[in-house]
Amino acid sequence: MTTPTDSTAVLDDLLRTRWSCRAYQDRSVPRETIERLLTLAQRSASWCNTQPWQVIVTSGDGTERFRTALSEWAATHDTGFDFDPPVEYRGVYRERRRASGWQLYEAVGIAKGDRVASAEQAAQNFRLFGAPHVAIVTTDAVHDLYGAVDTGLYVGTFLLAARSLGLGAIPQAAIASHSQLVREHFDIPEDRKVLLGISFGYPDEDAPANGYRTARADLDEVVTWVDQ
């Protein structure tokens, strides 16, 4: 029987060792492993257990067709989300975002101000970073904000489940930024909203893009204690 201390150690390890994987080995994940991943993710919490998420998972030629279609579309079309993206990032949120970006650029050797190289790196989003699989995650349109929150919980569980199975994964709002293409490609009905995509597979841990880790804020930056 697993004790609470053992469970905490396992969770701590998964949280500490998970990262956004931006390079993958050239091999597919067995279907039974993907099914195990999805079964674990399905245990996510949701409001009144509504479980508003639905997932489309690609493999093989299905991934390649989508990779090609998304790359070609993104190169010639403006972005368009089903959910409004952030208007801007302010203060510490902007600082954290920039710090993460510079870590990536330093890892892959992009110099500050090199717009050509940074654009090429950004375009890797639409090539799914070479991943053999992508999960397109949608939520029920009528559930609106809280359905998106529930589905976000599902995404978090998916990422930890992937790590527990030795897989790399990266949640990508960039995929949702071309929701028209995603909808048309997968024939997604109007009663669903595209939240994001998750590219996943076996990580190439020697790739420069996977060679850094982001930091997390201290508790005193995010927690307010009320004792009386």
NUKOL-461200 format. One record per residue (C-alpha): x, y negated, z; residue number from 1. Coordinates in steps of 0.05 Angstrom, whole numbers, padded with zeros to 5 digits. Each point is the difference from the previous one (the first is absolute). Example, Ala and Ser with C-alpha at 12.3 -4.5 7.8 and 13.67 -1.06 7.14 Angstrom:
<atom X="00246" Y="00090" Z="00156" nr="1"/>
<atom X="00027" Y="-00069" Z="-00013" nr="2"/>
***
This chain:
<atom X="00000" Y="00000" Z="00000" nr="1"/>
<atom X="00026" Y="-00069" Z="-00019" nr="2"/>
<atom X="00008" Y="-00047" Z="00060" nr="3"/>
<atom X="-00015" Y="-00075" Z="-00004" nr="4"/>
<atom X="00075" Y="-00014" Z="00004" nr="5"/>
<atom X="00014" Y="00046" Z="-00059" nr="6"/>
<atom X="-00056" Y="-00033" Z="-00040" nr="7"/>
<atom X="00027" Y="-00070" Z="00014" nr="8"/>
<atom X="00070" Y="00021" Z="-00021" nr="9"/>
<atom X="-00027" Y="00028" Z="-00066" nr="10"/>
<atom X="-00041" Y="-00063" Z="-00014" nr="11"/>
<atom X="00059" Y="-00045" Z="00019" nr="12"/>
<atom X="00045" Y="00038" Z="-00049" nr="13"/>
<atom X="-00050" Y="-00005" Z="-00057" nr="14"/>
<atom X="-00011" Y="-00074" Z="00011" nr="15"/>
<atom X="00074" Y="-00015" Z="00006" nr="16"/>
<atom X="00022" Y="00041" Z="-00060" nr="17"/>
<atom X="-00055" Y="-00018" Z="-00049" nr="18"/>
<atom X="00018" Y="-00051" Z="-00053" nr="19"/>
<atom X="-00027" Y="-00026" Z="-00066" nr="20"/>
<atom X="00033" Y="00047" Z="-00049" nr="21"/>
<atom X="00021" Y="-00032" Z="-00066" nr="22"/>
<atom X="00037" Y="00058" Z="-00033" nr="23"/>
<atom X="-00019" Y="00073" Z="-00009" nr="24"/>
<atom X="00029" Y="00067" Z="-00020" nr="25"/>
<atom X="-00022" Y="00026" Z="-00067" nr="26"/>
<atom X="-00044" Y="00056" Z="00026" nr="27"/>
<atom X="-00073" Y="00008" Z="00015" nr="28"/>
<atom X="-00030" Y="00014" Z="00068" nr="29"/>
<atom X="-00036" Y="00068" Z="00003" nr="30"/>
<atom X="-00076" Y="-00005" Z="00000" nr="31"/>
<atom X="-00005" Y="00035" Z="00067" nr="32"/>
<atom X="00046" Y="-00053" Z="00032" nr="33"/>
<atom X="-00042" Y="-00056" Z="-00029" nr="34"/>
<atom X="-00063" Y="00033" Z="00026" nr="35"/>
<atom X="00032" Y="00005" Z="00069" nr="36"/>
<atom X="00018" Y="-00074" Z="-00004" nr="37"/>
<atom X="-00071" Y="-00019" Z="-00019" nr="38"/>
<atom X="-00030" Y="00045" Z="00054" nr="39"/>
<atom X="00042" Y="-00035" Z="00053" nr="40"/>
<atom X="-00018" Y="-00069" Z="-00026" nr="41"/>
<atom X="-00074" Y="00019" Z="00001" nr="42"/>
<atom X="00003" Y="00000" Z="00076" nr="43"/>
<atom X="00004" Y="-00076" Z="-00001" nr="44"/>
<atom X="-00047" Y="-00040" Z="00044" nr="45"/>
<atom X="-00057" Y="-00040" Z="-00031" nr="46"/>
<atom X="-00060" Y="-00040" Z="00022" nr="47"/>
<atom X="-00055" Y="00050" Z="00020" nr="48"/>
<atom X="00041" Y="00053" Z="-00036" nr="49"/>
<atom X="-00023" Y="-00027" Z="-00068" nr="50"/>
<atom X="00067" Y="00017" Z="-00033" nr="51"/>
<atom X="-00010" Y="-00050" Z="-00057" nr="52"/>
<atom X="00064" Y="00017" Z="-00037" nr="53"/>
<atom X="00005" Y="00041" Z="-00063" nr="54"/>
<atom X="00066" Y="00020" Z="-00033" nr="55"/>
<atom X="00022" Y="00016" Z="-00071" nr="56"/>
<atom X="00066" Y="00039" Z="-00001" nr="57"/>
<atom X="00042" Y="00008" Z="-00063" nr="58"/>
<atom X="00052" Y="00052" Z="-00019" nr="59"/>
<atom X="00040" Y="00019" Z="-00062" nr="60"/>
<atom X="-00027" Y="-00030" Z="-00064" nr="61"/>
<atom X="-00054" Y="-00036" Z="00040" nr="62"/>
<atom X="00053" Y="-00041" Z="00036" nr="63"/>
<atom X="00039" Y="-00014" Z="-00064" nr="64"/>
<atom X="-00062" Y="-00024" Z="-00038" nr="65"/>
<atom X="-00017" Y="-00047" Z="00057" nr="66"/>
<atom X="00071" Y="-00024" Z="00008" nr="67"/>
<atom X="00004" Y="-00018" Z="-00074" nr="68"/>
<atom X="-00069" Y="-00033" Z="-00001" nr="69"/>
<atom X="00013" Y="-00041" Z="00063" nr="70"/>
<atom X="00069" Y="-00023" Z="-00023" nr="71"/>
<atom X="-00025" Y="-00022" Z="-00068" nr="72"/>
<atom X="-00061" Y="-00035" Z="00030" nr="73"/>
<atom X="00038" Y="-00037" Z="00054" nr="74"/>
<atom X="00049" Y="-00027" Z="-00052" nr="75"/>
<atom X="-00055" Y="-00035" Z="-00039" nr="76"/>
<atom X="-00056" Y="-00016" Z="00050" nr="77"/>
<atom X="-00010" Y="-00046" Z="00059" nr="78"/>
<atom X="-00013" Y="00031" Z="00068" nr="79"/>
<atom X="-00071" Y="00013" Z="00025" nr="80"/>
<atom X="-00019" Y="00033" Z="00066" nr="81"/>
<atom X="-00065" Y="00030" Z="00025" nr="82"/>
<atom X="00017" Y="-00031" Z="00068" nr="83"/>
<atom X="00026" Y="-00071" Z="00005" nr="84"/>
<atom X="00075" Y="00001" Z="00014" nr="85"/>
<atom X="00032" Y="-00046" Z="00052" nr="86"/>
<atom X="-00003" Y="-00073" Z="-00021" nr="87"/>
<atom X="00069" Y="-00012" Z="00029" nr="88"/>
<atom X="00048" Y="00023" Z="00053" nr="89"/>
<atom X="00016" Y="-00050" Z="00055" nr="90"/>
<atom X="00050" Y="-00007" Z="00056" nr="91"/>
<atom X="00027" Y="00065" Z="00029" nr="92"/>
<atom X="-00040" Y="00042" Z="-00051" nr="93"/>
<atom X="00036" Y="-00036" Z="-00057" nr="94"/>
<atom X="00067" Y="00011" Z="00036" nr="95"/>
<atom X="-00012" Y="00074" Z="00009" nr="96"/>
<atom X="-00022" Y="00008" Z="-00072" nr="97"/>
<atom X="00062" Y="-00036" Z="-00026" nr="98"/>
<atom X="00046" Y="00040" Z="00046" nr="99"/>
<atom X="-00028" Y="00065" Z="-00027" nr="100"/>
<atom X="00008" Y="-00024" Z="-00071" nr="101"/>
<atom X="00072" Y="-00020" Z="00010" nr="102"/>
<atom X="00016" Y="00067" Z="00032" nr="103"/>
<atom X="-00025" Y="00034" Z="-00062" nr="104"/>
<atom X="00038" Y="-00046" Z="-00047" nr="105"/>
<atom X="00064" Y="00009" Z="00040" nr="106"/>
<atom X="-00008" Y="00076" Z="-00001" nr="107"/>
<atom X="-00008" Y="00003" Z="-00075" nr="108"/>
<atom X="00051" Y="-00054" Z="-00016" nr="109"/>
<atom X="-00045" Y="-00057" Z="-00023" nr="110"/>
<atom X="00032" Y="-00068" Z="00011" nr="111"/>
<atom X="-00040" Y="-00059" Z="00026" nr="112"/>
<atom X="-00030" Y="-00038" Z="-00058" nr="113"/>
<atom X="00005" Y="00057" Z="-00050" nr="114"/>
<atom X="-00071" Y="-00004" Z="-00025" nr="115"/>
<atom X="00010" Y="00051" Z="-00056" nr="116"/>
<atom X="00024" Y="00054" Z="00048" nr="117"/>
<atom X="-00053" Y="-00016" Z="00052" nr="118"/>
<atom X="-00055" Y="00004" Z="-00053" nr="119"/>
<atom X="00027" Y="00067" Z="-00023" nr="120"/>
<atom X="-00001" Y="00025" Z="00072" nr="121"/>
<atom X="-00072" Y="-00025" Z="00008" nr="122"/>
<atom X="-00019" Y="00037" Z="-00064" nr="123"/>
<atom X="00021" Y="00065" Z="00034" nr="124"/>
<atom X="-00066" Y="-00005" Z="00038" nr="125"/>
<atom X="-00037" Y="00014" Z="-00065" nr="126"/>
<atom X="00046" Y="00058" Z="-00016" nr="127"/>
<atom X="-00019" Y="00029" Z="00068" nr="128"/>
<atom X="00074" Y="-00002" Z="00019" nr="129"/>
<atom X="00008" Y="00064" Z="-00039" nr="130"/>
<atom X="-00046" Y="00039" Z="00048" nr="131"/>
<atom X="-00030" Y="00065" Z="-00026" nr="132"/>
<atom X="-00067" Y="-00015" Z="00033" nr="133"/>
<atom X="-00045" Y="-00059" Z="00017" nr="134"/>
<atom X="-00061" Y="-00003" Z="00043" nr="135"/>
<atom X="-00051" Y="-00053" Z="-00020" nr="136"/>
<atom X="-00038" Y="-00018" Z="00063" nr="137"/>
<atom X="-00070" Y="-00031" Z="-00006" nr="138"/>
<atom X="-00052" Y="-00020" Z="00051" nr="139"/>
<atom X="-00075" Y="-00008" Z="-00003" nr="140"/>
<atom X="-00017" Y="-00069" Z="-00027" nr="141"/>
<atom X="-00060" Y="-00011" Z="00046" nr="142"/>
<atom X="00042" Y="00012" Z="00063" nr="143"/>
<atom X="00040" Y="-00062" Z="-00020" nr="144"/>
<atom X="00052" Y="-00023" Z="00051" nr="145"/>
<atom X="-00010" Y="00054" Z="00052" nr="146"/>
<atom X="00001" Y="00054" Z="-00053" nr="147"/>
<atom X="00067" Y="-00028" Z="-00022" nr="148"/>
<atom X="00024" Y="00001" Z="00073" nr="149"/>
<atom X="-00022" Y="00073" Z="00007" nr="150"/>
<atom X="00035" Y="00018" Z="-00065" nr="151"/>
<atom X="00062" Y="-00037" Z="00023" nr="152"/>
<atom X="00001" Y="00047" Z="00060" nr="153"/>
<atom X="-00003" Y="00058" Z="-00049" nr="154"/>
<atom X="00060" Y="-00028" Z="-00037" nr="155"/>
<atom X="00040" Y="-00005" Z="00065" nr="156"/>
<atom X="-00015" Y="00072" Z="00017" nr="157"/>
<atom X="00017" Y="00022" Z="-00071" nr="158"/>
<atom X="00068" Y="-00032" Z="00005" nr="159"/>
<atom X="00016" Y="00034" Z="00066" nr="160"/>
<atom X="-00026" Y="00066" Z="-00026" nr="161"/>
<atom X="00044" Y="-00007" Z="-00061" nr="162"/>
<atom X="00061" Y="-00012" Z="00044" nr="163"/>
<atom X="-00017" Y="00061" Z="00043" nr="164"/>
<atom X="00002" Y="00043" Z="-00063" nr="165"/>
<atom X="00067" Y="-00027" Z="-00022" nr="166"/>
<atom X="-00029" Y="-00045" Z="-00054" nr="167"/>
<atom X="00013" Y="-00072" Z="-00017" nr="168"/>
<atom X="-00057" Y="-00048" Z="-00014" nr="169"/>
<atom X="-00013" Y="-00074" Z="-00013" nr="170"/>
<atom X="-00067" Y="-00036" Z="00005" nr="171"/>
<atom X="-00006" Y="-00048" Z="-00059" nr="172"/>
<atom X="-00047" Y="-00059" Z="-00004" nr="173"/>
<atom X="00035" Y="-00012" Z="-00067" nr="174"/>
<atom X="-00041" Y="00057" Z="-00029" nr="175"/>
<atom X="-00064" Y="-00032" Z="00025" nr="176"/>
<atom X="00021" Y="-00066" Z="-00031" nr="177"/>
<atom X="-00020" Y="00030" Z="-00067" nr="178"/>
<atom X="-00065" Y="00031" Z="00023" nr="179"/>
<atom X="-00033" Y="-00007" Z="-00068" nr="180"/>
<atom X="00050" Y="00047" Z="-00031" nr="181"/>
<atom X="-00004" Y="00048" Z="00059" nr="182"/>
<atom X="-00076" Y="00000" Z="-00004" nr="183"/>
<atom X="-00001" Y="00013" Z="-00075" nr="184"/>
<atom X="00055" Y="00052" Z="00002" nr="185"/>
<atom X="-00033" Y="00042" Z="00055" nr="186"/>
<atom X="-00073" Y="-00018" Z="-00016" nr="187"/>
<atom X="-00011" Y="-00027" Z="00071" nr="188"/>
<atom X="-00074" Y="-00018" Z="00011" nr="189"/>
<atom X="-00023" Y="-00070" Z="00019" nr="190"/>
<atom X="-00019" Y="00021" Z="00071" nr="191"/>
<atom X="00074" Y="00011" Z="00016" nr="192"/>
<atom X="00055" Y="-00052" Z="00011" nr="193"/>
<atom X="00073" Y="00014" Z="-00013" nr="194"/>
<atom X="00040" Y="-00013" Z="00064" nr="195"/>
<atom X="00069" Y="00022" Z="-00022" nr="196"/>
<atom X="00041" Y="00056" Z="-00027" nr="197"/>
<atom X="00051" Y="00044" Z="00036" nr="198"/>
<atom X="00057" Y="00028" Z="-00041" nr="199"/>
<atom X="00030" Y="00061" Z="00032" nr="200"/>
<atom X="00046" Y="00060" Z="-00009" nr="201"/>
<atom X="00067" Y="00027" Z="00025" nr="202"/>
<atom X="00044" Y="-00060" Z="00016" nr="203"/>
<atom X="00068" Y="-00012" Z="-00032" nr="204"/>
<atom X="00034" Y="-00020" Z="00064" nr="205"/>
<atom X="00065" Y="-00017" Z="-00035" nr="206"/>
<atom X="-00032" Y="-00054" Z="-00044" nr="207"/>
<atom X="00020" Y="-00071" Z="00019" nr="208"/>
<atom X="-00073" Y="-00022" Z="00003" nr="209"/>
<atom X="-00011" Y="00049" Z="00057" nr="210"/>
<atom X="00062" Y="-00022" Z="00038" nr="211"/>
<atom X="-00029" Y="-00052" Z="00048" nr="212"/>
<atom X="-00053" Y="-00003" Z="00054" nr="213"/>
<atom X="-00044" Y="-00059" Z="00021" nr="214"/>
<atom X="-00005" Y="-00025" Z="00072" nr="215"/>
<atom X="-00062" Y="-00007" Z="00044" nr="216"/>
<atom X="-00019" Y="-00059" Z="00044" nr="217"/>
<atom X="00010" Y="00005" Z="00075" nr="218"/>
<atom X="-00063" Y="00007" Z="00042" nr="219"/>
<atom X="00005" Y="-00070" Z="00027" nr="220"/>
<atom X="-00010" Y="-00026" Z="-00071" nr="221"/>
<atom X="-00066" Y="00036" Z="-00011" nr="222"/>
<atom X="-00031" Y="00017" Z="00068" nr="223"/>
<atom X="-00036" Y="-00047" Z="00048" nr="224"/>
<atom X="-00011" Y="00029" Z="00070" nr="225"/>
<atom X="-00061" Y="-00020" Z="00041" nr="226"/>
<atom X="00005" Y="00026" Z="00071" nr="227"/>
<atom X="-00051" Y="-00044" Z="00036" nr="228"/>
***
